[in-house]
């Protein structure tokens, strides 16, 4: 019998081919859009994303993707659409052959209609216009165009993939709300290779934007940590003082520790995602294999100066949160130890007090036993005297002599009886 495949075998293999690179002819234009829910994007309703895609496809009379698909590639009018659904966002990329007369004309973005964009289930995270054209005849002409199109102060430009193309961008949002990238392609470069470069530029911008969300959250976290840090420091520095009481200090410290733990839960996903997105950005830049052009800054240099400090800020906030949580935990352990020691001392004193009370009770018990013996003996002597009075009269024994003879015997008998009862109870 043939061997049975694992139920997820084909799904895992197909995932490797789920997002193929586009194939772009030169010249061409790419319009890229990433949409993200502002909060809880990883738990969003993905059916709304699919419905939004279908509304665009129906507008152009295009075929629908398979149910449950996370990617789609098909025509919409003159353009080719590539749609991808990611963990926290969805992306749309429209590729159109040819170039507009005006570089980075906002009209190029009209391939994605405005009314359709307004109904998007989320907010625009980033949008990019990418102009793909043949390499100019001279490097001077190339640099002249770049100086006209981009802000020179923040321009990043480099030769990539062994000089097969030049990519450039200034990572600024133009008046139309788009970021701009230019790709100049050397003669003889294949369309799939061009598509890979364009795809990597889109990914660099998308994951840069996603990782920068961690910076915004880390600033909010730093403000909250700044409020907690003095309280925690005051409690830790006051561990050796008698005031406040250890129980009250422990209560305050546990409150701070609980708040720190709550912050860790709130921010752990964003910090983890930021680290993952940062790694993707660096990896995508690395695979471009950049070469510098006339001393201009490359994408890697731009990120080192403008992007990495932001990521270090995120890591610093994450490390500070972890350090404060550990500090609070150690201080809480010290306070618990102090409280336990003080309670042990109190229990010792209580036991000593109980021993003294037990000793007192024993003495009181013995005193009461003595008094009880006397009282019982008194009544017993009188009863015995009444009982033996006729016999004593017959023997001519006086009442006083009878009582005197009965006292030692009755007292001894009562004492023996009380002692026996005490031994039996013990």
PyMOL commands that set and color helices and strands:
alter all, ss='L'
color gray80, all
select helices_A, chain A and resi 9-16+41-43+46-60+106-111+114-118+139-149+152-154+191-237+246-288+299-394+399-425
alter helices_A, ss='H'
color red, helices_A
select strands_A, chain A and resi 28-36+71-76+79-85+89-97+123-134+156-160+165-173+179-185
alter strands_A, ss='S'
color yellow, strands_A
deselect
rebuild
show_as cartoon
